[in-house]
Amino acid sequence: MTASAARLDLKMDAAEKDVVSRAAALMGTTMSAFMRAAAKDKALELLERESRITLSDRDFQAFAAALNGDFAPNAALQDALADAAKVKRA
């Protein structure tokens, strides 16, 4: 283990260990390497899935209409823009 390697201890019952052991053997790797790869793959899959937003057809249509429609700033934005225009810039 290298100095920068982090350690993770894991407990599993005998049946789980047997399944992992057999799967690792089929892959021609150690249980540790198999578990690292499987955990990383699952984590990346979850992170990818959670980074996407899925909209229903109705919500997509509303979103697209908002993007494609004419923009009309509300009063608060107009006030903020007016205040920003008063700021002297170097």
MMTF fields as JSON, N, C-alpha, C and O atoms, coordinates in Angstrom:
{
  "mmtfVersion": "1.0.0",
  "mmtfProducer": "UNKNOWN",
  "numBonds": 359,
  "numAtoms": 360,
  "numGroups": 90,
  "numChains": 1,
  "numModels": 1,
  "chainsPerModel": [1],
  "groupsPerChain": [90],
  "chainIdList": ["A"],
  "bondAtomList": [4, 2, 8, 6, 12, 10, 16, 14, 20, 18, 24, 22, 28, 26, 32, 30, 36, 34, 40, 38, 44, 42, 48, 46, 52, 50, 56, 54, 60, 58, 64, 62, 68, 66, 72, 70, 76, 74, 80, 78, 84, 82, 88, 86, 92, 90, 96, 94, 100, 98, 104, 102, 108, 106, 112, 110, 116, 114, 120, 118, 124, 122, 128, 126, 132, 130, 136, 134, 140, 138, 144, 142, 148, 146, 152, 150, 156, 154, 160, 158, 164, 162, 168, 166, 172, 170, 176, 174, 180, 178, 184, 182, 188, 186, 192, 190, 196, 194, 200, 198, 204, 202, 208, 206, 212, 210, 216, 214, 220, 218, 224, 222, 228, 226, 232, 230, 236, 234, 240, 238, 244, 242, 248, 246, 252, 250, 256, 254, 260, 258, 264, 262, 268, 266, 272, 270, 276, 274, 280, 278, 284, 282, 288, 286, 292, 290, 296, 294, 300, 298, 304, 302, 308, 306, 312, 310, 316, 314, 320, 318, 324, 322, 328, 326, 332, 330, 336, 334, 340, 338, 344, 342, 348, 346, 352, 350, 356, 354],
  "bondOrderList": [1, 1, 1, 1, 1, 1, 1, 1, 1, 1, 1, 1, 1, 1, 1, 1, 1, 1, 1, 1, 1, 1, 1, 1, 1, 1, 1, 1, 1, 1, 1, 1, 1, 1, 1, 1, 1, 1, 1, 1, 1, 1, 1, 1, 1, 1, 1, 1, 1, 1, 1, 1, 1, 1, 1, 1, 1, 1, 1, 1, 1, 1, 1, 1, 1, 1, 1, 1, 1, 1, 1, 1, 1, 1, 1, 1, 1, 1, 1, 1, 1, 1, 1, 1, 1, 1, 1, 1, 1],
  "groupList": [{"groupName": "MET", "atomNameList": ["N", "CA", "C", "O"], "elementList": ["N", "C", "C", "O"], "formalChargeList": [0, 0, 0, 0], "bondAtomList": [1, 0, 2, 1, 3, 2], "bondOrderList": [1, 1, 2], "singleLetterCode": "M", "chemCompType": "L-PEPTIDE LINKING"}, {"groupName": "THR", "atomNameList": ["N", "CA", "C", "O"], "elementList": ["N", "C", "C", "O"], "formalChargeList": [0, 0, 0, 0], "bondAtomList": [1, 0, 2, 1, 3, 2], "bondOrderList": [1, 1, 2], "singleLetterCode": "T", "chemCompType": "L-PEPTIDE LINKING"}, {"groupName": "ALA", "atomNameList": ["N", "CA", "C", "O"], "elementList": ["N", "C", "C", "O"], "formalChargeList": [0, 0, 0, 0], "bondAtomList": [1, 0, 2, 1, 3, 2], "bondOrderList": [1, 1, 2], "singleLetterCode": "A", "chemCompType": "L-PEPTIDE LINKING"}, {"groupName": "SER", "atomNameList": ["N", "CA", "C", "O"], "elementList": ["N", "C", "C", "O"], "formalChargeList": [0, 0, 0, 0], "bondAtomList": [1, 0, 2, 1, 3, 2], "bondOrderList": [1, 1, 2], "singleLetterCode": "S", "chemCompType": "L-PEPTIDE LINKING"}, {"groupName": "ARG", "atomNameList": ["N", "CA", "C", "O"], "elementList": ["N", "C", "C", "O"], "formalChargeList": [0, 0, 0, 0], "bondAtomList": [1, 0, 2, 1, 3, 2], "bondOrderList": [1, 1, 2], "singleLetterCode": "R", "chemCompType": "L-PEPTIDE LINKING"}, {"groupName": "LEU", "atomNameList": ["N", "CA", "C", "O"], "elementList": ["N", "C", "C", "O"], "formalChargeList": [0, 0, 0, 0], "bondAtomList": [1, 0, 2, 1, 3, 2], "bondOrderList": [1, 1, 2], "singleLetterCode": "L", "chemCompType": "L-PEPTIDE LINKING"}, {"groupName": "ASP", "atomNameList": ["N", "CA", "C", "O"], "elementList": ["N", "C", "C", "O"], "formalChargeList": [0, 0, 0, 0], "bondAtomList": [1, 0, 2, 1, 3, 2], "bondOrderList": [1, 1, 2], "singleLetterCode": "D", "chemCompType": "L-PEPTIDE LINKING"}, {"groupName": "LYS", "atomNameList": ["N", "CA", "C", "O"], "elementList": ["N", "C", "C", "O"], "formalChargeList": [0, 0, 0, 0], "bondAtomList": [1, 0, 2, 1, 3, 2], "bondOrderList": [1, 1, 2], "singleLetterCode": "K", "chemCompType": "L-PEPTIDE LINKING"}, {"groupName": "GLU", "atomNameList": ["N", "CA", "C", "O"], "elementList": ["N", "C", "C", "O"], "formalChargeList": [0, 0, 0, 0], "bondAtomList": [1, 0, 2, 1, 3, 2], "bondOrderList": [1, 1, 2], "singleLetterCode": "E", "chemCompType": "L-PEPTIDE LINKING"}, {"groupName": "VAL", "atomNameList": ["N", "CA", "C", "O"], "elementList": ["N", "C", "C", "O"], "formalChargeList": [0, 0, 0, 0], "bondAtomList": [1, 0, 2, 1, 3, 2], "bondOrderList": [1, 1, 2], "singleLetterCode": "V", "chemCompType": "L-PEPTIDE LINKING"}, {"groupName": "GLY", "atomNameList": ["N", "CA", "C", "O"], "elementList": ["N", "C", "C", "O"], "formalChargeList": [0, 0, 0, 0], "bondAtomList": [1, 0, 2, 1, 3, 2], "bondOrderList": [1, 1, 2], "singleLetterCode": "G", "chemCompType": "PEPTIDE LINKING"}, {"groupName": "PHE", "atomNameList": ["N", "CA", "C", "O"], "elementList": ["N", "C", "C", "O"], "formalChargeList": [0, 0, 0, 0], "bondAtomList": [1, 0, 2, 1, 3, 2], "bondOrderList": [1, 1, 2], "singleLetterCode": "F", "chemCompType": "L-PEPTIDE LINKING"}, {"groupName": "ILE", "atomNameList": ["N", "CA", "C", "O"], "elementList": ["N", "C", "C", "O"], "formalChargeList": [0, 0, 0, 0], "bondAtomList": [1, 0, 2, 1, 3, 2], "bondOrderList": [1, 1, 2], "singleLetterCode": "I", "chemCompType": "L-PEPTIDE LINKING"}, {"groupName": "GLN", "atomNameList": ["N", "CA", "C", "O"], "elementList": ["N", "C", "C", "O"], "formalChargeList": [0, 0, 0, 0], "bondAtomList": [1, 0, 2, 1, 3, 2], "bondOrderList": [1, 1, 2], "singleLetterCode": "Q", "chemCompType": "L-PEPTIDE LINKING"}, {"groupName": "ASN", "atomNameList": ["N", "CA", "C", "O"], "elementList": ["N", "C", "C", "O"], "formalChargeList": [0, 0, 0, 0], "bondAtomList": [1, 0, 2, 1, 3, 2], "bondOrderList": [1, 1, 2], "singleLetterCode": "N", "chemCompType": "L-PEPTIDE LINKING"}, {"groupName": "PRO", "atomNameList": ["N", "CA", "C", "O"], "elementList": ["N", "C", "C", "O"], "formalChargeList": [0, 0, 0, 0], "bondAtomList": [1, 0, 2, 1, 3, 2], "bondOrderList": [1, 1, 2], "singleLetterCode": "P", "chemCompType": "L-PEPTIDE LINKING"}],
  "groupTypeList": [0, 1, 2, 3, 2, 2, 4, 5, 6, 5, 7, 0, 6, 2, 2, 8, 7, 6, 9, 9, 3, 4, 2, 2, 2, 5, 0, 10, 1, 1, 0, 3, 2, 11, 0, 4, 2, 2, 2, 7, 6, 7, 2, 5, 8, 5, 5, 8, 4, 8, 3, 4, 12, 1, 5, 3, 6, 4, 6, 11, 13, 2, 11, 2, 2, 2, 5, 14, 10, 6, 11, 2, 15, 14, 2, 2, 5, 13, 6, 2, 5, 2, 6, 2, 2, 7, 9, 7, 4, 2],
  "groupIdList": [1, 2, 3, 4, 5, 6, 7, 8, 9, 10, 11, 12, 13, 14, 15, 16, 17, 18, 19, 20, 21, 22, 23, 24, 25, 26, 27, 28, 29, 30, 31, 32, 33, 34, 35, 36, 37, 38, 39, 40, 41, 42, 43, 44, 45, 46, 47, 48, 49, 50, 51, 52, 53, 54, 55, 56, 57, 58, 59, 60, 61, 62, 63, 64, 65, 66, 67, 68, 69, 70, 71, 72, 73, 74, 75, 76, 77, 78, 79, 80, 81, 82, 83, 84, 85, 86, 87, 88, 89, 90],
  "secStructList": [7, 7, 6, 6, 7, 7, 7, 7, 7, 7, 7, 7, 7, 2, 2, 2, 2, 2, 2, 2, 2, 2, 2, 2, 2, 2, 2, 6, 1, 7, 2, 2, 2, 2, 2, 2, 2, 2, 2, 2, 2, 2, 2, 2, 2, 2, 2, 2, 2, 2, 6, 7, 7, 7, 7, 7, 2, 2, 2, 2, 2, 2, 2, 2, 2, 2, 2, 2, 1, 7, 7, 7, 7, 7, 2, 2, 2, 2, 2, 2, 2, 2, 2, 2, 2, 2, 1, 7, 7, 7],
  "xCoordList": [0.848, 0.0, 0.893, 1.844, 0.607, 1.422, 1.059, 0.023, 1.939, 1.707, 0.433, -0.191, 0.028, -1.165, -2.44, -3.527, -2.325, -3.506, -4.328, -3.787, -5.636, -6.55, -7.058, -7.213, -7.313, -7.743, -9.234, -9.77, -9.898, -11.315, -11.483, -11.154, -11.997, -12.27, -13.74, -14.59, -14.027, -15.383, -15.666, -14.842, -16.823, -17.231, -18.386, -19.273, -18.365, -19.469, -19.65, -18.737, -20.836, -21.052, -20.399, -19.95, -20.354, -19.646, -20.224, -19.475, -21.539, -22.163, -21.779, -21.495, -21.769, -21.367, -19.905, -19.554, -19.063, -17.639, -17.434, -16.584, -18.197, -18.088, -18.462, -17.782, -19.531, -19.96, -18.877, -18.528, -18.347, -17.304, -16.051, -15.423, -15.688, -14.508, -14.639, -13.705, -15.811, -16.018, -16.008, -15.441, -16.628, -16.646, -15.241, -14.861, -14.471, -13.097, -12.271, -11.472, -12.463, -11.733, -12.085, -11.21, -13.357, -13.768, -13.111, -12.82, -12.881, -12.24, -10.719, -10.027, -10.202, -8.753, -8.079, -6.96, -8.749, -8.203, -8.405, -9.044, -7.859, -8.036, -9.399, -10.046, -9.816, -11.071, -10.975, -11.93, -9.835, -9.665, -9.79, -10.497, -9.1, -9.164, -10.576, -11.06, -11.228, -12.596, -13.526, -14.333, -13.411, -14.266, -14.003, -14.941, -12.72, -12.402, -13.042, -13.668, -12.886, -13.438, -14.962, -15.564, -15.583, -17.048, -17.586, -18.569, -16.948, -17.403, -17.231, -18.112, -16.093, -15.85, -16.85, -17.413, -17.08, -18.043, -19.429, -20.094, -19.862, -21.194, -21.267, -22.271, -20.22, -20.199, -20.252, -20.998, -19.468, -19.48, -20.839, -21.323, -21.446, -22.784, -23.797, -24.602, -23.752, -24.674, -24.435, -25.387, -23.177, -22.865, -23.301, -23.814, -23.105, -23.539, -25.056, -25.583, -25.75, -27.215, -27.757, -28.728, -27.136, -27.616, -27.227, -27.742, -26.327, -25.926, -26.837, -26.723, -27.73, -28.67, -30.028, -30.427, -30.718, -32.082, -32.998, -32.793, -34.001, -34.958, -36.291, -36.826, -36.814, -38.082, -39.166, -38.908, -40.369, -41.513, -41.727, -41.164, -42.523, -42.8, -43.405, -43.036, -44.334, -44.99, -43.976, -43.981, -43.105, -42.104, -41.082, -40.626, -40.715, -39.776, -40.381, -39.701, -41.648, -42.306, -42.329, -42.085, -42.618, -42.631, -41.234, -41.08, -40.223, -38.838, -38.421, -37.839, -38.715, -38.364, -39.083, -38.489, -40.347, -41.101, -40.482, -40.411, -40.036, -39.404, -38.097, -37.785, -37.339, -36.076, -36.305, -35.577, -37.309, -37.547, -38.437, -38.499, -39.12, -40.049, -39.327, -38.128, -40.089, -39.538, -39.216, -39.915, -38.147, -37.72, -38.273, -38.144, -38.878, -39.373, -38.872, -39.34, -37.922, -37.391, -38.456, -39.267, -38.432, -39.376, -38.832, -37.724, -39.62, -39.256, -37.957, -37.137, -37.761, -36.54, -35.305, -34.283, -35.388, -34.248, -34.02, -32.874, -35.076, -34.926, -34.254, -33.39, -34.647, -34.011, -32.537, -31.697, -32.217, -30.823, -29.993, -28.851, -30.55, -29.832, -29.622, -28.562, -30.618, -30.485, -29.403, -28.591, -29.389, -28.355, -26.969, -26.014, -26.854, -25.561, -25.08, -23.879, -26.001, -25.625, -25.066, -24.304, -25.428, -24.956, -23.543, -22.9, -23.059, -21.738, -20.67, -20.694, -19.722, -18.619, -17.587, -17.18, -17.183, -16.205, -14.895, -14.895, -13.795, -12.473, -12.096, -11.015],
  "yCoordList": [-1.173, 0.0, 1.235, 1.303, 2.21, 3.412, 4.359, 4.213, 5.338, 6.295, 7.095, 7.531, 7.3, 8.098, 7.26, 7.804, 5.966, 5.1, 5.246, 5.313, 5.295, 5.355, 3.954, 3.144, 3.681, 2.341, 2.34, 3.294, 1.265, 1.056, -0.38, -1.312, -0.555, -1.901, -2.196, -1.314, -3.44, -3.832, -5.203, -6.112, -5.348, -6.658, -7.162, -6.4, -8.462, -9.087, -10.491, -11.072, -11.024, -12.383, -13.387, -13.024, -14.623, -15.664, -15.845, -16.053, -15.769, -15.949, -14.817, -15.058, -13.583, -12.443, -12.581, -12.332, -12.977, -13.143, -14.22, -14.074, -15.29, -16.366, -15.87, -16.186, -15.103, -14.557, -13.653, -13.769, -12.758, -11.845, -12.616, -12.307, -13.601, -14.413, -15.123, -15.135, -15.717, -16.423, -15.452, -15.756, -14.296, -13.306, -12.785, -12.621, -12.525, -12.059, -13.109, -12.779, -14.372, -15.452, -15.51, -15.721, -15.324, -15.322, -14.189, -14.323, -13.067, -11.922, -12.033, -11.222, -13.031, -13.205, -12.138, -11.721, -11.697, -10.641, -10.989, -11.986, -10.165, -10.386, -9.861, -9.088, -10.3, -9.781, -8.277, -7.546, -7.816, -6.379, -5.576, -4.57, -6.027, -5.319, -5.362, -4.375, -6.508, -6.639, -5.682, -4.988, -5.646, -4.77, -3.296, -2.503, -2.923, -1.532, -1.147, -0.092, -2.003, -1.706, -1.645, -0.743, -2.599, -2.63, -1.41, -0.806, -1.05, 0.109, 1.393, 2.253, 1.518, 2.719, 2.81, 3.878, 1.706, 1.707, 2.113, 2.928, 1.552, 1.865, 3.322, 3.991, 3.816, 5.209, 6.167, 7.145, 5.894, 6.755, 6.728, 7.758, 5.558, 5.425, 6.275, 6.988, 6.196, 6.968, 8.464, 9.229, 8.889, 10.307, 10.834, 11.949, 10.055, 10.455, 10.584, 11.562, 9.603, 9.622, 10.817, 11.447, 11.127, 12.222, 13.593, 14.603, 13.652, 14.941, 15.366, 16.486, 14.493, 14.805, 15.186, 14.715, 16.038, 16.405, 15.83, 16.05, 15.097, 14.505, 15.215, 15.309, 15.711, 16.427, 15.614, 14.872, 15.763, 15.174, 15.971, 17.054, 15.453, 16.181, 17.551, 18.552, 17.582, 18.849, 19.846, 21.014, 19.392, 20.277, 20.723, 21.866, 19.815, 20.196, 21.277, 22.237, 21.127, 22.136, 23.492, 24.523, 23.494, 24.744, 25.353, 26.568, 24.52, 24.993, 25.577, 26.661, 24.863, 25.34, 26.646, 27.553, 26.752, 27.984, 29.154, 30.268, 28.897, 29.957, 30.407, 31.598, 29.478, 29.833, 30.558, 31.492, 30.132, 30.672, 31.904, 32.62, 32.157, 33.284, 34.61, 34.662, 35.678, 37.016, 37.224, 36.728, 37.964, 38.228, 39.575, 40.571, 39.601, 40.852, 40.917, 40.16, 41.815, 41.894, 42.384, 43.253, 41.809, 42.259, 43.529, 43.973, 44.098, 45.367, 45.26, 46.177, 44.17, 44.007, 43.987, 44.581, 43.315, 43.279, 44.649, 45.071, 45.344, 46.69, 47.62, 48.415, 47.523, 48.338, 47.986, 48.877, 46.703, 46.267, 46.756, 47.18, 46.701, 47.185, 48.694, 49.194, 49.413, 50.863, 51.193, 52.091, 50.475, 50.696, 50.382, 51.108, 49.316, 48.93, 49.973, 50.218, 50.582, 51.593, 52.841, 53.582, 53.089, 54.266, 54.087, 55.066, 52.863, 52.583, 53.053, 52.708, 53.853, 54.329, 53.222, 52.62, 52.969, 51.913, 52.546, 53.564, 51.949, 52.483, 52.147, 52.518],
  "zCoordList": [0.0, 0.0, 0.0, 0.779, -0.857, -0.924, 0.206, 0.854, 0.432, 1.518, 1.293, 2.261, 0.041, -0.231, -0.286, -0.482, -0.119, -0.179, 1.092, 2.195, 0.92, 2.063, 2.337, 1.423, 3.592, 3.977, 4.261, 4.825, 3.869, 4.149, 4.6, 3.868, 5.808, 6.314, 6.104, 6.226, 5.788, 5.445, 6.022, 5.92, 6.622, 7.144, 6.303, 5.919, 6.02, 5.299, 5.838, 6.424, 5.632, 6.131, 5.179, 4.092, 5.591, 4.833, 3.435, 2.481, 3.302, 1.984, 1.039, -0.134, 1.544, 0.712, 0.294, -0.859, 1.239, 0.938, -0.116, -0.995, -0.039, -1.017, -2.409, -3.385, -2.502, -3.799, -4.377, -5.552, -3.555, -4.015, -4.403, -5.415, -3.62, -3.909, -5.251, -6.052, -5.487, -6.758, -7.939, -8.988, -7.77, -8.852, -9.137, -10.297, -8.087, -8.27, -8.999, -9.876, -8.637, -9.307, -10.788, -11.628, -11.11, -12.521, -13.299, -14.488, -12.609, -13.254, -13.237, -13.853, -12.534, -12.458, -11.614, -11.913, -10.569, -9.729, -8.254, -7.919, -7.401, -5.963, -5.522, -6.229, -4.337, -3.794, -3.57, -3.834, -3.089, -2.84, -4.128, -4.178, -5.165, -6.447, -7.021, -7.575, -6.884, -7.374, -6.629, -7.247, -5.302, -4.497, -4.805, -4.894, -4.968, -5.312, -6.632, -6.74, -7.642, -8.963, -8.925, -9.507, -8.243, -8.176, -7.431, -7.859, -6.327, -5.551, -6.353, -6.358, -7.031, -7.836, -8.978, -9.219, -9.687, -10.795, -10.321, -10.96, -9.21, -8.677, -8.24, -8.483, -7.6, -7.148, -8.333, -8.305, -9.371, -10.555, -11.244, -11.713, -11.302, -11.895, -11.124, -11.724, -9.814, -8.985, -9.137, -9.288, -9.101, -9.241, -10.599, -10.693, -11.644, -12.988, -13.038, -13.566, -12.492, -12.52, -11.738, -12.157, -10.615, -9.777, -10.311, -9.834, -11.291, -11.851, -12.996, -13.494, -13.413, -14.494, -13.923, -12.858, -14.643, -14.283, -15.349, -16.543, -14.913, -15.842, -15.675, -14.57, -16.781, -16.759, -17.439, -18.387, -16.944, -17.64, -18.93, -19.084, -19.841, -21.084, -20.787, -21.402, -19.839, -19.486, -18.936, -19.327, -18.03, -17.448, -18.483, -18.457, -19.403, -20.46, -21.343, -21.707, -21.686, -22.522, -21.813, -22.44, -20.519, -19.752, -19.689, -19.813, -19.498, -19.444, -20.786, -20.84, -21.871, -23.21, -23.521, -24.105, -23.141, -23.383, -22.626, -23.145, -21.4, -20.617, -21.26, -21.257, -21.804, -22.459, -23.775, -24.111, -24.514, -25.853, -25.857, -26.857, -24.76, -24.701, -24.546, -24.274, -24.727, -24.539, -23.063, -22.18, -22.819, -21.454, -21.009, -21.72, -19.852, -19.27, -17.832, -16.982, -17.547, -16.189, -15.209, -15.529, -14.017, -12.989, -12.327, -12.629, -11.432, -10.802, -10.009, -10.047, -9.303, -8.505, -9.399, -9.056, -10.529, -11.444, -12.062, -12.211, -12.42, -12.976, -11.97, -12.34, -10.696, -9.652, -9.508, -9.383, -9.523, -9.394, -10.576, -10.396, -11.771, -12.954, -12.881, -13.258, -12.402, -12.256, -11.231, -11.454, -10.114, -9.096, -9.648, -9.374, -10.413, -10.99, -11.988, -12.1, -12.707, -13.691, -13.017, -13.638, -11.765, -11.023, -10.474, -10.094, -10.428, -9.868, -10.841, -12.022, -10.326, -11.166, -11.287, -10.293, -12.484, -12.748, -13.197, -13.889, -12.807, -13.146, -14.562, -15.018]
}
